[in-house]
Protein backbone atom coordinates (compact mmCIF):
# COMPACT_ATOMS: atom_id res chain seq x y z
CA UNK A 1 0.00 0.00 0.00
CA UNK A 2 1.51 3.32 -1.11
CA UNK A 3 1.01 5.77 1.74
CA UNK A 4 2.00 8.70 -0.50
CA UNK A 5 -0.90 8.09 -2.85
CA UNK A 6 -3.78 10.56 -2.11
CA UNK A 7 -6.41 7.90 -2.79
CA UNK A 8 -4.74 5.51 -0.35
CA UNK A 9 -4.50 8.24 2.27
CA UNK A 10 -8.21 8.97 1.89
CA UNK A 11 -9.04 5.30 2.27
CA UNK A 12 -6.90 5.05 5.42
CA UNK A 13 -8.66 8.07 6.91
CA UNK A 14 -12.01 6.52 6.02
CA UNK A 15 -10.93 3.23 7.54
CA UNK A 16 -9.94 4.98 10.76
CA UNK A 17 -13.41 6.52 10.98
CA UNK A 18 -14.98 3.15 10.33
CA UNK A 19 -12.91 1.58 13.12
CA UNK A 20 -14.26 4.08 15.62
CA UNK A 21 -17.84 3.54 14.47
CA UNK A 22 -17.45 -0.23 14.53
CA UNK A 23 -15.45 -0.42 17.73
CA UNK A 24 -18.16 -2.24 19.66
CA UNK A 25 -18.89 -4.78 16.93
CA UNK A 26 -17.50 -8.28 17.39
CA UNK A 27 -17.18 -11.12 14.92
CA UNK A 28 -19.64 -13.95 15.13
CA UNK A 29 -18.18 -17.30 16.19
CA UNK A 30 -17.56 -19.62 13.25
CA UNK A 31 -18.30 -23.31 13.17
CA UNK A 32 -16.00 -25.74 11.43
CA UNK A 33 -12.24 -26.19 11.39
CA UNK A 34 -10.91 -23.52 9.10
CA UNK A 35 -7.25 -23.62 8.06
CA UNK A 36 -4.88 -21.38 10.00
CA UNK A 37 -3.86 -18.02 8.62
CA UNK A 38 -2.34 -14.70 9.60
CA UNK A 39 -3.49 -13.27 12.95
CA UNK A 40 -6.50 -11.01 12.44
CA UNK A 41 -7.31 -7.76 14.20
CA UNK A 42 -10.75 -7.14 15.72
CA UNK A 43 -13.24 -5.58 13.34
CA UNK A 44 -10.92 -5.16 10.34
CA UNK A 45 -9.56 -8.70 10.19
CA UNK A 46 -6.50 -8.87 7.90
CA UNK A 47 -7.31 -5.83 5.75
CA UNK A 48 -4.07 -4.04 6.62
CA UNK A 49 -2.20 -6.96 5.03
CA UNK A 50 -4.03 -6.48 1.73
CA UNK A 51 -2.78 -4.33 -1.14
CA UNK A 52 -6.09 -2.85 -2.20
CA UNK A 53 -4.82 -2.18 -5.74
CA UNK A 54 -3.58 -5.75 -6.25
CA UNK A 55 -5.11 -7.98 -3.54
CA UNK A 56 -4.13 -11.23 -5.29
CA UNK A 57 -0.44 -10.41 -4.85
CA UNK A 58 -0.92 -10.03 -1.09
CA UNK A 59 -2.68 -13.40 -0.88
CA UNK A 60 0.01 -15.18 -2.91
CA UNK A 61 2.69 -13.66 -0.67
CA UNK A 62 0.86 -14.89 2.44
CA UNK A 63 0.63 -18.39 0.95
CA UNK A 64 4.43 -18.55 1.01
CA UNK A 65 4.22 -18.33 4.80
CA UNK A 66 0.95 -20.15 5.57
CA UNK A 67 0.85 -22.75 2.81
CA UNK A 68 -1.48 -23.36 -0.16
CA UNK A 69 -4.66 -23.11 1.92
CA UNK A 70 -5.20 -20.56 4.68
CA UNK A 71 -7.88 -18.33 6.21
CA UNK A 72 -7.93 -14.61 5.54
CA UNK A 73 -10.38 -12.36 7.34
CA UNK A 74 -12.07 -9.63 5.32
CA UNK A 75 -13.23 -7.54 8.29
CA UNK A 76 -16.04 -9.62 9.84
CA UNK A 77 -16.06 -12.66 7.56
CA UNK A 78 -13.45 -15.32 6.76
CA UNK A 79 -12.29 -16.47 3.35
CA UNK A 80 -10.57 -19.76 2.63
CA UNK A 81 -7.79 -18.86 0.20
CA UNK A 82 -6.31 -21.48 -2.14
CA UNK A 83 -3.03 -20.86 -3.97
CA UNK A 84 -1.11 -23.08 -6.37
CA UNK A 85 -1.95 -25.38 -9.25
CA UNK A 86 -2.54 -28.59 -7.31
CA UNK A 87 -4.99 -27.22 -4.76
CA UNK A 88 -6.86 -24.98 -7.22
CA UNK A 89 -7.23 -27.93 -9.60
CA UNK A 90 -8.47 -30.13 -6.74
CA UNK A 91 -11.02 -27.54 -5.62
CA UNK A 92 -12.37 -26.45 -9.00
CA UNK A 93 -12.17 -29.68 -10.99
CA UNK A 94 -11.94 -32.72 -8.71
CA UNK A 95 -14.23 -31.20 -6.04
CA UNK A 96 -16.00 -28.82 -8.39
CA UNK A 97 -19.52 -29.40 -7.05
CA UNK A 98 -18.43 -28.71 -3.46
CA UNK A 99 -17.14 -25.26 -4.39
CA UNK A 100 -19.61 -24.35 -7.14
CA UNK A 101 -21.55 -21.81 -5.09
CA UNK A 102 -21.21 -18.09 -5.76
CA UNK A 103 -20.35 -16.01 -2.71
CA UNK A 104 -22.16 -12.70 -2.96
CA UNK A 105 -20.00 -9.77 -1.97
CA UNK A 106 -22.17 -6.88 -0.77
CA UNK A 107 -21.59 -5.04 -4.04
CA UNK A 108 -22.58 -8.12 -6.08
CA UNK A 109 -25.68 -8.62 -3.94
CA UNK A 110 -26.54 -4.96 -4.42
CA UNK A 111 -26.45 -5.16 -8.23
CA UNK A 112 -27.87 -8.66 -8.74
CA UNK A 113 -29.63 -9.82 -5.53
CA UNK A 114 -28.50 -13.34 -6.47
CA UNK A 115 -30.37 -13.42 -9.79
CA UNK A 116 -28.86 -14.24 -13.18
CA UNK A 117 -26.25 -16.71 -14.43
CA UNK A 118 -23.09 -15.21 -12.97
CA UNK A 119 -24.14 -14.54 -9.38
CA UNK A 120 -26.65 -17.27 -8.56
CA UNK A 121 -26.08 -20.58 -6.81
CA UNK A 122 -27.78 -23.94 -6.31
CA UNK A 123 -30.75 -25.00 -8.41
CA UNK A 124 -31.23 -21.52 -9.86
CA UNK A 125 -27.68 -21.48 -11.21
CA UNK A 126 -27.93 -25.04 -12.56
CA UNK A 127 -31.12 -24.30 -14.49
CA UNK A 128 -29.92 -20.96 -15.86
CA UNK A 129 -26.51 -22.27 -16.87
CA UNK A 130 -27.97 -25.33 -18.60
CA UNK A 131 -30.49 -23.18 -20.46
CA UNK A 132 -27.93 -20.50 -21.37
CA UNK A 133 -25.33 -22.96 -22.66
CA UNK A 134 -27.92 -24.67 -24.83
CA UNK A 135 -29.28 -21.35 -26.11
CA UNK A 136 -25.86 -19.88 -26.88
CA UNK A 137 -25.02 -23.01 -28.85
CA UNK A 138 -28.33 -22.80 -30.71
CA UNK A 139 -27.38 -19.30 -31.80
CA UNK A 140 -23.98 -20.30 -33.03
CA UNK A 141 -21.48 -20.48 -30.18
CA UNK A 142 -18.77 -22.81 -31.44
CA UNK A 143 -20.37 -23.13 -34.89
CA UNK A 144 -19.71 -21.86 -38.40
CA UNK A 145 -22.46 -19.23 -38.31
CA UNK A 146 -20.93 -17.36 -35.39
CA UNK A 147 -17.50 -17.66 -37.00
CA UNK A 148 -18.90 -15.85 -40.03
CA UNK A 149 -20.44 -13.21 -37.75
CA UNK A 150 -17.06 -12.59 -36.08
CA UNK A 151 -15.30 -12.48 -39.46
CA UNK A 152 -17.80 -9.88 -40.63
CA UNK A 153 -17.39 -7.79 -37.47
CA UNK A 154 -13.62 -8.01 -37.79
CA UNK A 155 -13.91 -6.34 -41.20
CA UNK A 156 -15.98 -3.52 -39.68
CA UNK A 157 -13.19 -3.10 -37.11
CA UNK A 158 -10.51 -3.05 -39.83
CA UNK A 159 -12.43 -0.39 -41.75
CA UNK A 160 -12.81 1.78 -38.64
CA UNK A 161 -9.09 1.54 -37.90
CA UNK A 162 -8.12 2.14 -41.52
CA UNK A 163 -10.16 5.34 -41.42
CA UNK A 164 -7.64 6.64 -38.87
CA UNK A 165 -5.19 6.80 -41.82
CA UNK A 166 -2.20 5.87 -39.71
CA UNK A 167 -2.65 8.75 -37.26
CA UNK A 168 -2.27 8.10 -33.51
CA UNK A 169 -5.38 6.71 -31.83
CA UNK A 170 -6.43 4.74 -28.80
CA UNK A 171 -7.91 1.40 -29.96
CA UNK A 172 -9.83 0.73 -26.74
CA UNK A 173 -13.23 2.02 -27.85
CA UNK A 174 -13.22 0.44 -31.33
CA UNK A 175 -12.11 -2.92 -29.94
CA UNK A 176 -14.83 -2.73 -27.29
CA UNK A 177 -17.44 -2.00 -30.00
CA UNK A 178 -16.38 -5.04 -32.03
CA UNK A 179 -16.36 -7.46 -29.11
CA UNK A 180 -19.67 -6.15 -27.79
CA UNK A 181 -21.38 -6.53 -31.15
CA UNK A 182 -20.75 -10.29 -31.10
CA UNK A 183 -22.62 -10.85 -27.85
CA UNK A 184 -25.24 -8.27 -28.92
CA UNK A 185 -25.98 -10.31 -32.05
CA UNK A 186 -26.62 -13.38 -29.88
CA UNK A 187 -28.52 -11.71 -27.03
CA UNK A 188 -30.39 -8.93 -28.86
CA UNK A 189 -30.39 -10.32 -32.41
CA UNK A 190 -28.57 -7.39 -33.99
CA UNK A 191 -25.44 -5.23 -33.87
CA UNK A 192 -24.79 -1.51 -33.40
CA UNK A 193 -22.98 0.89 -35.68
CA UNK A 194 -19.78 2.20 -34.10
CA UNK A 195 -21.11 5.78 -34.19
CA UNK A 196 -24.43 4.93 -32.50
CA UNK A 197 -24.72 7.37 -29.58
CA UNK A 198 -26.74 5.01 -27.37
CA UNK A 199 -24.14 2.29 -27.98
CA UNK A 200 -21.41 4.75 -26.98
CA UNK A 201 -23.22 5.49 -23.72
CA UNK A 202 -23.70 1.81 -22.89
CA UNK A 203 -20.03 1.00 -23.50
CA UNK A 204 -18.94 3.97 -21.39
CA UNK A 205 -21.12 2.73 -18.52
CA UNK A 206 -19.60 -0.74 -18.78
CA UNK A 207 -16.03 0.58 -18.93
CA UNK A 208 -16.59 2.86 -15.95
CA UNK A 209 -18.07 0.04 -13.86
CA UNK A 210 -15.15 -2.29 -14.60
CA UNK A 211 -12.71 0.38 -13.44
CA UNK A 212 -14.64 1.01 -10.24
CA UNK A 213 -15.13 -2.70 -9.54
CA UNK A 214 -11.36 -3.13 -9.83
CA UNK A 215 -10.63 -0.20 -7.50
CA UNK A 216 -9.96 0.01 -3.73
CA UNK A 217 -13.34 1.70 -3.24
CA UNK A 218 -15.16 -1.56 -3.90
CA UNK A 219 -12.87 -3.40 -1.48
CA UNK A 220 -13.93 -0.89 1.15
CA UNK A 221 -17.61 -1.23 0.25
CA UNK A 222 -17.49 -5.02 0.48
CA UNK A 223 -16.04 -4.81 3.97
CA UNK A 224 -18.20 -2.01 5.38
CA UNK A 225 -21.34 -1.89 3.20
CA UNK A 226 -23.78 -0.42 5.72
CA UNK A 227 -21.52 2.50 6.44
CA UNK A 228 -20.28 2.97 2.87
CA UNK A 229 -23.91 3.25 1.72
CA UNK A 230 -23.94 6.62 3.51
CA UNK A 231 -20.52 7.72 2.27
CA UNK A 232 -19.78 9.54 -1.00
CA UNK A 233 -17.43 7.94 -3.52
CA UNK A 234 -17.19 6.11 -6.85
CA UNK A 235 -18.93 3.04 -5.40
CA UNK A 236 -22.18 5.02 -5.64
CA UNK A 237 -21.69 5.37 -9.39
CA UNK A 238 -21.79 1.59 -9.92
CA UNK A 239 -25.37 1.38 -8.72
CA UNK A 240 -26.48 4.26 -10.93
CA UNK A 241 -24.69 2.81 -13.97
CA UNK A 242 -26.34 -0.57 -13.47
CA UNK A 243 -29.72 1.13 -13.16
CA UNK A 244 -29.11 2.95 -16.46
CA UNK A 245 -28.04 -0.30 -18.17
CA UNK A 246 -31.14 -2.04 -16.81
CA UNK A 247 -33.37 0.68 -18.30
CA UNK A 248 -31.90 -0.07 -21.73
CA UNK A 249 -32.18 -3.85 -21.25
CA UNK A 250 -35.79 -3.61 -20.06
CA UNK A 251 -36.61 -1.61 -23.18
CA UNK A 252 -35.12 -4.38 -25.28
CA UNK A 253 -37.04 -7.05 -23.38
CA UNK A 254 -40.29 -5.13 -23.75
CA UNK A 255 -39.70 -4.71 -27.49
CA UNK A 256 -39.02 -8.44 -27.82
CA UNK A 257 -42.25 -9.27 -25.99
CA UNK A 258 -44.25 -7.14 -28.41
CA UNK A 259 -42.82 -8.84 -31.52
CA UNK A 260 -42.33 -12.36 -30.12
CA UNK A 261 -43.22 -15.37 -32.25
CA UNK A 262 -43.33 -18.41 -30.01
CA UNK A 263 -42.31 -20.82 -32.74
CA UNK A 264 -39.37 -18.70 -33.94
CA UNK A 265 -36.80 -17.55 -31.38
CA UNK A 266 -34.57 -14.87 -32.87
CA UNK A 267 -32.05 -14.60 -30.02
CA UNK A 268 -31.36 -15.27 -26.33
CA UNK A 269 -34.07 -12.90 -25.09
CA UNK A 270 -36.72 -14.54 -27.28
CA UNK A 271 -35.65 -17.99 -26.09
CA UNK A 272 -35.91 -16.94 -22.44
CA UNK A 273 -39.33 -15.34 -22.97
CA UNK A 274 -40.61 -18.54 -24.60
CA UNK A 275 -39.27 -20.56 -21.66
CA UNK A 276 -40.98 -18.14 -19.25
CA UNK A 277 -44.29 -18.72 -21.01
CA UNK A 278 -43.82 -22.51 -20.90
CA UNK A 279 -43.26 -22.41 -17.13
CA UNK A 280 -45.66 -19.62 -16.19
CA UNK A 281 -47.83 -22.01 -14.18
CA UNK A 282 -44.88 -23.36 -12.16
CA UNK A 283 -44.76 -21.44 -8.87
CA UNK A 284 -41.06 -22.26 -8.33
CA UNK A 285 -39.90 -21.60 -11.88
CA UNK A 286 -36.54 -19.84 -12.22
CA UNK A 287 -37.58 -18.47 -15.61
CA UNK A 288 -38.83 -15.14 -14.35
CA UNK A 289 -38.19 -11.54 -15.36
CA UNK A 290 -35.53 -10.90 -12.71
CA UNK A 291 -33.42 -13.81 -13.93
CA UNK A 292 -33.90 -12.75 -17.55
CA UNK A 293 -32.83 -9.17 -16.86
CA UNK A 294 -29.74 -10.03 -14.81
CA UNK A 295 -28.71 -12.91 -17.09
CA UNK A 296 -28.82 -10.58 -20.10
CA UNK A 297 -26.85 -8.02 -18.10
CA UNK A 298 -24.27 -10.69 -17.18
CA UNK A 299 -23.85 -11.79 -20.80
CA UNK A 300 -23.70 -8.22 -22.10
CA UNK A 301 -21.09 -7.11 -19.54
CA UNK A 302 -18.89 -10.20 -19.72
CA UNK A 303 -19.17 -10.57 -23.49
CA UNK A 304 -18.20 -6.95 -23.99
CA UNK A 305 -15.42 -6.46 -21.51
CA UNK A 306 -13.40 -9.67 -21.18
CA UNK A 307 -12.54 -10.20 -24.86
CA UNK A 308 -12.05 -6.49 -25.57
CA UNK A 309 -9.75 -6.03 -22.57
CA UNK A 310 -7.67 -9.03 -23.65
CA UNK A 311 -7.37 -7.61 -27.18
CA UNK A 312 -6.31 -4.22 -25.79
CA UNK A 313 -3.57 -5.94 -23.78
CA UNK A 314 -2.52 -7.91 -26.86
CA UNK A 315 -2.06 -4.77 -28.98
CA UNK A 316 0.05 -3.16 -26.23
CA UNK A 317 2.24 -6.21 -25.82
CA UNK A 318 2.78 -6.67 -29.56
CA UNK A 319 3.63 -2.99 -29.96
CA UNK A 320 6.15 -3.31 -27.15
CA UNK A 321 7.74 -6.43 -28.68
CA UNK A 322 7.93 -5.80 -32.46
CA UNK A 323 9.92 -8.98 -33.09
CA UNK A 324 6.95 -11.02 -31.84
CA UNK A 325 4.53 -9.00 -33.97
CA UNK A 326 6.77 -9.48 -37.03
CA UNK A 327 6.88 -13.24 -36.50
CA UNK A 328 3.07 -13.38 -36.42
CA UNK A 329 2.95 -11.30 -39.61
CA UNK A 330 5.23 -13.79 -41.37
CA UNK A 331 3.19 -16.76 -40.19
CA UNK A 332 -0.08 -15.16 -41.34
CA UNK A 333 1.46 -14.26 -44.71
CA UNK A 334 2.66 -17.83 -45.27
CA UNK A 335 -0.57 -19.56 -44.24
CA UNK A 336 -3.38 -17.11 -45.09
CA UNK A 337 -1.92 -14.38 -47.27
CA UNK A 338 -3.79 -11.16 -47.87
CA UNK A 339 -6.61 -12.26 -50.19
CA UNK A 340 -8.92 -14.11 -47.80
CA UNK A 341 -10.21 -13.75 -44.28
CA UNK A 342 -8.63 -15.73 -41.43
CA UNK A 343 -10.76 -18.72 -40.37
CA UNK A 344 -10.84 -20.91 -37.29
CA UNK A 345 -9.49 -23.83 -39.30
CA UNK A 346 -6.29 -21.80 -39.74
CA UNK A 347 -5.52 -21.99 -36.04
CA UNK A 348 -3.77 -25.38 -36.24
CA UNK A 349 -1.56 -24.00 -39.04
CA UNK A 350 -0.64 -20.90 -37.01
CA UNK A 351 0.99 -22.41 -33.89
CA UNK A 352 3.07 -19.34 -33.06
CA UNK A 353 0.08 -17.00 -33.33
CA UNK A 354 -1.98 -19.37 -31.19
CA UNK A 355 0.84 -19.55 -28.62
CA UNK A 356 1.04 -15.74 -28.46
CA UNK A 357 -2.71 -15.45 -27.84
CA UNK A 358 -2.53 -18.00 -25.01
CA UNK A 359 0.52 -16.28 -23.57
CA UNK A 360 -1.27 -12.93 -23.62
CA UNK A 361 -4.06 -14.48 -21.55
CA UNK A 362 -1.64 -16.13 -19.15
CA UNK A 363 0.59 -13.10 -18.79
CA UNK A 364 -2.12 -10.46 -18.24
CA UNK A 365 -3.88 -12.68 -15.68
CA UNK A 366 -7.25 -11.08 -16.51
CA UNK A 367 -9.24 -12.24 -13.45
CA UNK A 368 -6.49 -12.92 -10.89
CA UNK A 369 -8.74 -13.78 -7.95
CA UNK A 370 -11.43 -15.51 -9.99
CA UNK A 371 -15.05 -14.65 -9.27
CA UNK A 372 -15.89 -15.44 -5.63
CA UNK A 373 -16.72 -19.10 -4.95
CA UNK A 374 -18.63 -20.52 -2.00
CA UNK A 375 -18.86 -23.85 -0.22
CA UNK A 376 -22.18 -25.51 -1.13
CA UNK A 377 -22.26 -27.63 2.04
CA UNK A 378 -20.10 -28.44 5.06
CA UNK A 379 -16.98 -29.73 3.27
CA UNK A 380 -14.09 -31.85 4.55
CA UNK A 381 -11.11 -30.66 2.53
CA UNK A 382 -7.45 -31.39 3.19
CA UNK A 383 -8.06 -32.02 6.87
CA UNK A 384 -10.23 -28.97 7.45
CA UNK A 385 -13.98 -28.51 7.77
CA UNK A 386 -15.19 -25.64 5.62
CA UNK A 387 -18.74 -24.67 6.62
CA UNK A 388 -21.51 -24.23 4.08
CA UNK A 389 -21.66 -20.67 2.78
CA UNK A 390 -17.98 -19.91 3.40
CA UNK A 391 -16.28 -17.52 0.98
CA UNK A 392 -13.65 -19.43 -1.05
CA UNK A 393 -10.92 -17.75 -3.11
CA UNK A 394 -9.20 -20.00 -5.70
CA UNK A 395 -6.45 -17.56 -6.76
CA UNK A 396 -6.05 -18.10 -10.52
CA UNK A 397 -3.00 -15.85 -10.55
CA UNK A 398 -1.18 -18.37 -8.37
CA UNK A 399 -1.61 -20.89 -11.20
CA UNK A 400 -1.01 -18.64 -14.20
CA UNK A 401 2.14 -17.16 -12.62
CA UNK A 402 3.44 -20.24 -10.75
CA UNK A 403 7.20 -20.89 -10.82
CA UNK A 404 6.49 -24.61 -10.78
CA UNK A 405 4.36 -24.49 -13.92
CA UNK A 406 6.05 -21.95 -16.21
CA UNK A 407 9.66 -21.43 -17.25
CA UNK A 408 9.54 -17.64 -16.97
CA UNK A 409 6.25 -16.89 -15.19
CA UNK A 410 6.74 -13.13 -14.87
CA UNK A 411 7.93 -12.56 -18.44
CA UNK A 412 6.00 -12.59 -21.70
CA UNK A 413 7.18 -15.78 -23.38
CA UNK A 414 5.19 -17.49 -26.19
CA UNK A 415 7.48 -20.53 -25.85
CA UNK A 416 5.40 -21.50 -22.82
CA UNK A 417 2.91 -22.87 -25.38
CA UNK A 418 5.32 -24.28 -27.98
CA UNK A 419 7.15 -27.62 -27.98
CA UNK A 420 10.69 -28.23 -29.23
CA UNK A 421 9.37 -28.57 -32.80
CA UNK A 422 7.52 -25.26 -32.73
CA UNK A 423 4.12 -26.95 -32.49
CA UNK A 424 1.45 -25.60 -30.16
CA UNK A 425 1.25 -27.43 -26.82
CA UNK A 426 -1.54 -27.27 -24.30
CA UNK A 427 -0.96 -26.74 -20.61
CA UNK A 428 -3.14 -28.03 -17.81
CA UNK A 429 -2.14 -24.93 -15.86
CA UNK A 430 -3.76 -22.59 -18.37
CA UNK A 431 -6.78 -21.49 -16.33
CA UNK A 432 -7.45 -18.11 -17.92
CA UNK A 433 -11.14 -19.03 -18.16
CA UNK A 434 -11.14 -20.58 -14.68
CA UNK A 435 -11.90 -24.30 -14.55
CA UNK A 436 -14.52 -26.85 -13.56
CA UNK A 437 -18.24 -26.32 -13.16
CA UNK A 438 -18.05 -22.53 -12.98
CA UNK A 439 -15.61 -22.04 -15.83
CA UNK A 440 -16.46 -19.19 -18.19
CA UNK A 441 -19.81 -19.84 -19.88
CA UNK A 442 -18.65 -18.27 -23.15
CA UNK A 443 -15.16 -19.77 -23.29
CA UNK A 444 -15.49 -21.25 -26.78
CA UNK A 445 -16.94 -17.98 -28.09
CA UNK A 446 -14.16 -15.93 -26.48
CA UNK A 447 -11.46 -18.20 -27.91
CA UNK A 448 -12.92 -17.79 -31.39
CA UNK A 449 -13.20 -14.01 -31.00
CA UNK A 450 -9.62 -13.58 -29.79
CA UNK A 451 -8.17 -15.64 -32.63
CA UNK A 452 -10.24 -14.17 -35.46
CA UNK A 453 -10.04 -10.54 -34.33
CA UNK A 454 -6.31 -10.59 -33.64
CA UNK A 455 -5.30 -12.45 -36.80
CA UNK A 456 -7.49 -10.16 -38.91
CA UNK A 457 -5.95 -7.06 -37.32
CA UNK A 458 -2.41 -8.34 -37.84
CA UNK A 459 -3.19 -9.43 -41.38
CA UNK A 460 -3.99 -5.79 -42.13
CA UNK A 461 -1.87 -3.64 -39.82
CA UNK A 462 1.41 -3.10 -38.05
CA UNK A 463 0.81 -1.52 -34.63
CA UNK A 464 3.47 0.99 -33.61
CA UNK A 465 3.45 2.88 -30.31
CA UNK A 466 3.56 6.66 -30.19
CA UNK A 467 5.89 6.59 -27.17
CA UNK A 468 9.15 4.68 -26.91
CA UNK A 469 8.46 0.94 -26.82
CA UNK A 470 10.44 0.46 -23.63
CA UNK A 471 8.13 2.92 -21.86
CA UNK A 472 5.01 0.80 -22.47
CA UNK A 473 4.03 -0.53 -19.05
CA UNK A 474 2.43 -3.97 -19.33
CA UNK A 475 1.59 -4.18 -15.64
CA UNK A 476 -1.96 -3.43 -14.53
CA UNK A 477 -3.08 0.02 -13.42
CA UNK A 478 -5.24 -1.77 -10.84
CA UNK A 479 -6.53 -5.28 -10.23
CA UNK A 480 -9.88 -6.36 -8.86
CA UNK A 481 -12.54 -8.32 -10.72
CA UNK A 482 -10.45 -7.66 -13.86
CA UNK A 483 -6.98 -6.21 -14.43
CA UNK A 484 -7.12 -2.75 -15.98
CA UNK A 485 -4.39 -1.87 -18.51
CA UNK A 486 -2.73 1.47 -19.08
CA UNK A 487 -4.06 3.56 -21.97
CA UNK A 488 -1.73 4.29 -24.89
CA UNK A 489 -2.01 5.61 -28.41
CA UNK A 490 -0.81 3.64 -31.42
CA UNK A 491 -0.42 4.11 -35.15
CA UNK A 492 -1.95 1.32 -37.23
CA UNK A 493 0.08 1.19 -40.46
CA UNK A 494 -1.60 -0.69 -43.31
CA UNK A 495 0.41 -3.65 -44.61
Steps between C-alpha positions, in 0.01 A plus 500: 500500500651832389450745785599793276210439265212747574237234432667261744524773762129573462417133538714475815324802649165345411608171652599675822153654522343163435707343779365750750142446385539123506700481820229318693427246227639150546532216253254217521646165606562268206426131492730257326876455496633767271866490396737724694602836362652832598385643835199726449419825676156562652251656262732542200636146485806483271419804285824679587687208341317548170625715213169648394627567146624143449347277771598175325869582544452538876324163521769322297768652724317377811477150351880484506479522879173318577490240224267439203182525708446755776232723653495872433255725680331773298384709797219292655498196272761234420616385159672171428778590257648238266828562317692278260416270212441179694255637755313724254463205262376280786245759612365609162520177301523196728271652767323738265148442634609569859629845407253591225306754705534872433586708805319831475716793599283789620558684173401192296190450714414866452509480119358150449324384821613148406313492168651418161761253375816650646395567859249227582557169675330164550203394290452848355855504365475144365181574307620834363841369399354194327248715314756768409760254371241329283364832372842647423584187303169521314595850391840400377750482785771267374340468155566627149225763509653687792843470339360681197346764728838562667676511162250760383541709816877478468471667159293782652779542757768505228308766308462717811872476574597560138296820510752630755745516205799407711455788745538435875189361668395303803352166384308433822160629389501342152611164639228519765239573229606196297502258792169631632329462164563124505313444825238758393426296187436193717310667785313778317500361145682793342813716512565872547681740272820631658367858491168415669471744792298264721760228439773746600319574826452132583867419439609797711282376787652153474857632485444728798352218709792267426744767616307563820451129570877457471573793733567521877162669549318174434729316742394751763132466410512121523645521849284780641186512282256647752726792572624547143137528385497837679842610376574682173735340248524317167326193645175698476549535125490122447142479620389788279679355196335162550162670531561682170607175329190326636277772351647425157472122548139524619418700188649223290308233690175692463559542126568127467177417683300713258643330189549148640411199287489196724602259227794712380757615756723768351752527785569433869229737624235336281607155619474605865158660447372180337634298794329742741169442324547121511556510877260779594283261701795365702512692829870418554616566145836676466396637161375833626564860399766564765711209378452606138607858569809414705603212272489733199697756700758233592542390138515857370761611756720191482472463123597862450778549748702179533586447132549871429730546800708200392530642147606839639774328701605303192546814288711661775719195541554454126585868460752468781659188347519563122699182437203296625258702287724452194511124553119486508488708181728251324296203618173660385654590163620143444177327603219745415646773282313822440218390268269315739371536852658302785287201606492281808635208299820703456577481870675161480721638220592810703663349812708807583201734473294263714782482757520881516125529562518245783805672644321835495221345707742335740723803536229764555324278756163660417301384806775432756275414794231327296138586572416421864417134568309358795477167678168334409492288817716419802812371321789288628798619298866427566439437868283805558125546532379787285145597600223544246485856370868576562670739258763309297773668294672275241775744394540446124805725497682248718457248217560725200815648658630192687876435493429128504287512186669754271861552396488879528171575678549876532619557143307497174618181332301329219729196534292403803251363244741359240683166500854439375368466143315831507160331524233635733480317834221516752558553869282371780600810695338734249198610704433838341131408476500345848424128513238245599128553540519879518744549215415785264165435331616657173849350486467352151355827369778705661770273357354541152472878539858543621645294216293647217520863613873495569601314184281729289654810659854372448422391146420864425712715731828554677440658842766751602498689830511878512733493802826309526431126509698452819269746677188288439402367842340156472416479869145575611388845611284321758371149561165392637234304314709566186847645443486846345773588247666834443367709211733573208472632148620303199539547127347221292703487177332312215701204370 
